[in-house]
Amino acid sequence: MLNVFEIKSLNLYYHEKQALKNIDMIIHKHEVTAFIGPSGCGKSTLLRSFNRMNDLIDGCRMEGNIYYVGNDIYAKDFNVIDLRAIIGMVFQKANPFPMSIFDNVAYGPRCQGVKDKKILNNIVRQALEDSALYDEVKDRLREPAICLSGGQQQRLCIARAIAMSPEVLLMDEPTSALDPIATAKIEDLIAKLKEKYTIVIVTHNMQQAARISDKTAFFLLGELIEYNETEALFTHPKNPKTEDYITGRFG
Amino acid sequence: MTNRNQFVTELENLKLELIQMGDLVIANLNDGFSSFFTLDLKLAEQTIKNDKIVNATEQKIEKTCLRIIMKEQPVASDLRLITAVLKMITDLERIGDHAADISKMLIFMEKTKQIYPISSFEPMAETCNMMIKNALQSFVNEDLVKANFVIQTDDIVDDLFEKIKRTVSEAIRKGEIDADYAIYAMMVAKYLERIADHAVNISEWVIYSVTGEHVNTPDL
């Protein structure tokens, strides 16, 4: 099994406050890994570490290493722009650009220098198909993305990430703002996407983590408490803190 | 302090319902044994009727389990508990059936008008009774030692079954036993042996509920 991410002795601070403590973990290729834990436990912070989005946060500093397929992504000369193309991200609130559906998906490839219209059309179509959105928008690609429903906008954001031919998709509570039907569509999509991508998802919804992930990591107060096959973690967790959290004995 | 007081109460009530079903089954089983050893046909008829109450109780608990699963989406030890309860009520219901079956056999045996005393029946019945009580106790107290004790005790019942088989075979060879009576006697022995197996199953589910480990996993 190929290691996509290796995290070694990771400690992360926001100014003086330590947000992550001695994290060691491995994320495998073509798996869906779920991060669960109460608010403020560090799961989104860790997610953002994988594509160096924390670089944009004032006062954030890190100790330890994160390797992406064996390469230290915090090495001095590491190309962060390329990193963020390979590691796409989808956020809790869908954030379509103020432009057409087509232009949203084409934006990234255009930034990378793709000018040929035929190639762009193919990229956009494929990304929208892979995001299970094409059939719903194929006749209105020139319409503003903002006209889409919440669930469609989120799938558009996934298409936008996929258009960059990433290898990893990071998803930070991608369905928490969506209704159950839209949520179910995204969950179905994630099940299909893992055939092509490695997916790491932060979720507050434990049933969602149980449904869609291969492995689950439970975080508490910045520490990784337990990390295991999802079925094992949700049927007989090893750590009493995990048991207490997932059974709702504390929240 | 828990955030799920209602859920915790539901689980406590579920455990109580299972124990109550266990008490009902033990009571009916004792009536079945009693009717068999005292040749009490009226008690035998009553035991057969009471089995309907056991069956209805199983269905009630099953509904409770499904409702909890639907409402609460349990995980970890809660999920294991509910799964174990769903399995244990099936075993208890089968024990109830066998209590009624033993009573039915008594009615048939009485019609042969031939009584052939078989001494191993009484220790077999007592051991089964003890196994079921211990299995349910192990559930109440999450007592793995007691659960394992029940599993090991099954060998005693199996040995007694073999003894009865030898006794009946010998009696048939010697022409000392009515043919129909011999068949009914072997069926009673088989029901007792199956009751012990169900007590073992209950204990294995207790172990699963507490530890998450299946004791009796077959090699694939």
Chai-1 contact restraints between the chains, C-beta under 6 A:
chainA,res_idxA,chainB,res_idxB,connection_type,confidence,min_distance_angstrom,max_distance_angstrom,comment,restraint_id
A,Q207,B,Q73,contact,1.0,0.0,6.0,A-B,restraint_1
A,F234,B,V75,contact,1.0,0.0,6.0,A-B,restraint_2
A,H236,B,G212,contact,1.0,0.0,6.0,A-B,restraint_3
A,P237,B,A76,contact,1.0,0.0,6.0,A-B,restraint_4
A,E243,B,A76,contact,1.0,0.0,6.0,A-B,restraint_5
A,I246,B,V75,contact,1.0,0.0,6.0,A-B,restraint_6
A,I246,B,A76,contact,1.0,0.0,6.0,A-B,restraint_7
A,T247,B,A76,contact,1.0,0.0,6.0,A-B,restraint_8
A,T247,B,D78,contact,1.0,0.0,6.0,A-B,restraint_9
A,G248,B,N3,contact,1.0,0.0,6.0,A-B,restraint_10
A,G248,B,R4,contact,1.0,0.0,6.0,A-B,restraint_11
A,R249,B,T2,contact,1.0,0.0,6.0,A-B,restraint_12
A,G251,B,N3,contact,1.0,0.0,6.0,A-B,restraint_13
